[in-house]
Amino acid sequence: MELTVTDLAVARGGVPVLEGVSFTVMAGEALVLRGPNGCGKTTLLRTVAGLQPALAGQIGLEREAMAYAGHSDGIKAVLSVRENLQFWADVFATGSIEPALEAFDLNGLKDRPAGSLSAGQKRRLGLARMVVTGRPVWVLDEPTVSLDVSAVEMFAGAVRTHLRGGGLALMATHIDLGLDEARVLDVRPFKAKAPALDDFDGAFL
Ligand SMILES: Nc1ncnc2c1ncn2[C@@H]1O[C@H](COP(=O)(O)OP(=O)(O)OP(=O)(O)O)[C@@H](O)[C@H]1O
């Protein structure tokens, strides 16, 4: 399995953000997207994960191969931690939720309503969902927001286990995850150029 992105152009709110983006992530590899706020990392991740259409280019994998975790946690507040994970295990028809509870140290919280968790605990639950999906490609947008140092280590450990199992990961983060083996792609060189005006006077009307 590999994720190959070729000459991808992406837009947000109808405005081109990045263009000419190409990369390959092989099974067992992680690729970290870097770049300043607003440069288009989220837009690129959402497009690769199939949540919005590309302006141009190819994504060489079906979206069914991917699990996406973005800024909103996708957590059902009235369900317990265990029920949340069981819900996703049922949706994705995967097996036990125990490895996910274990990976993110959620056993002590499993009967708590998810709505009563702290921000970092909610984030751990949202990331545990990735384990439960059983999908080989993890697409993660700022996965460590709200996580303390030990939870960041938990996350890095979960990613390593995923990679060892033949999975791959594409993520955007501003912090050092301690995943020294991850490759880094700076997206700044792919900033989309402003479209040429074919009606210069008209642009001022
Ligand atoms: N819903 C929206 N409608 C229009 N423009 C948007 C929308 N969401 C984001 N943008 C703009 O699109 C551009 C790319 O945003 P994006 O969220 O992809 O950047 P980012 O690199 O992920 O930023 P950050 O590091 O702050 O998370 C930014 O200029 C942003 O202001």
The ligand as an SDF file (V2000), in Angstrom:
LIG
                    3D

 31 33  0  0  0  0  0  0  0  0999 V2000
  -14.3110   28.1500    5.4320 N   0  0  0  0  0  0  0  0  0  0  0  0
  -13.4090   28.9060    4.8140 C   0  0  0  0  0  0  0  0  0  0  0  0
  -13.7800   29.7650    3.8450 N   0  0  0  0  0  0  0  0  0  0  0  0
  -12.8750   30.5350    3.2130 C   0  0  0  0  0  0  0  0  0  0  0  0
  -11.5580   30.4920    3.4770 N   0  0  0  0  0  0  0  0  0  0  0  0
  -11.1370   29.6590    4.4360 C   0  0  0  0  0  0  0  0  0  0  0  0
  -12.0290   28.8310    5.1610 C   0  0  0  0  0  0  0  0  0  0  0  0
  -11.3090   28.1030    6.0450 N   0  0  0  0  0  0  0  0  0  0  0  0
  -10.0290   28.4870    5.8910 C   0  0  0  0  0  0  0  0  0  0  0  0
   -9.9230   29.4140    4.9390 N   0  0  0  0  0  0  0  0  0  0  0  0
   -8.6910   30.0690    4.4750 C   0  0  0  0  0  0  0  0  0  0  0  0
   -7.9790   29.1360    3.6450 O   0  0  0  0  0  0  0  0  0  0  0  0
   -6.5750   29.2650    3.8500 C   0  0  0  0  0  0  0  0  0  0  0  0
   -5.9870   27.9210    4.2110 C   0  0  0  0  0  0  0  0  0  0  0  0
   -6.4820   27.5270    5.4940 O   0  0  0  0  0  0  0  0  0  0  0  0
   -6.0430   26.1630    6.1840 P   0  0  0  0  0  0  0  0  0  0  0  0
   -6.9760   25.9590    7.3580 O   0  0  0  0  0  0  0  0  0  0  0  0
   -5.9640   25.0920    5.1650 O   0  0  0  0  0  0  0  0  0  0  0  0
   -4.5510   26.5310    6.6930 O   0  0  0  0  0  0  0  0  0  0  0  0
   -3.5920   25.7540    7.7220 P   0  0  0  0  0  0  0  0  0  0  0  0
   -2.2470   25.7150    7.0690 O   0  0  0  0  0  0  0  0  0  0  0  0
   -4.1880   24.4490    8.0980 O   0  0  0  0  0  0  0  0  0  0  0  0
   -3.5750   26.7480    8.9400 O   0  0  0  0  0  0  0  0  0  0  0  0
   -3.3430   26.4910   10.5400 P   0  0  0  0  0  0  0  0  0  0  0  0
   -1.8760   26.1870   10.7170 O   0  0  0  0  0  0  0  0  0  0  0  0
   -3.7170   27.8220   11.1290 O   0  0  0  0  0  0  0  0  0  0  0  0
   -4.2560   25.3800   10.9700 O   0  0  0  0  0  0  0  0  0  0  0  0
   -6.3930   30.3400    4.9150 C   0  0  0  0  0  0  0  0  0  0  0  0
   -6.0620   31.5450    4.2950 O   0  0  0  0  0  0  0  0  0  0  0  0
   -7.7460   30.4220    5.6010 C   0  0  0  0  0  0  0  0  0  0  0  0
   -7.9860   31.7360    6.0870 O   0  0  0  0  0  0  0  0  0  0  0  0
  1  2  1  0
  2  3  1  0
  2  7  2  0
  3  4  2  0
  4  5  1  0
  5  6  2  0
  6  7  1  0
  6 10  1  0
  7  8  1  0
  8  9  2  0
  9 10  1  0
 10 11  1  0
 11 12  1  0
 11 30  1  0
 12 13  1  0
 13 14  1  0
 13 28  1  0
 14 15  1  0
 15 16  1  0
 16 17  2  0
 16 18  1  0
 16 19  1  0
 19 20  1  0
 20 21  2  0
 20 22  1  0
 20 23  1  0
 23 24  1  0
 24 25  2  0
 24 26  1  0
 24 27  1  0
 28 29  1  0
 28 30  1  0
 30 31  1  0
M  END
$$$$
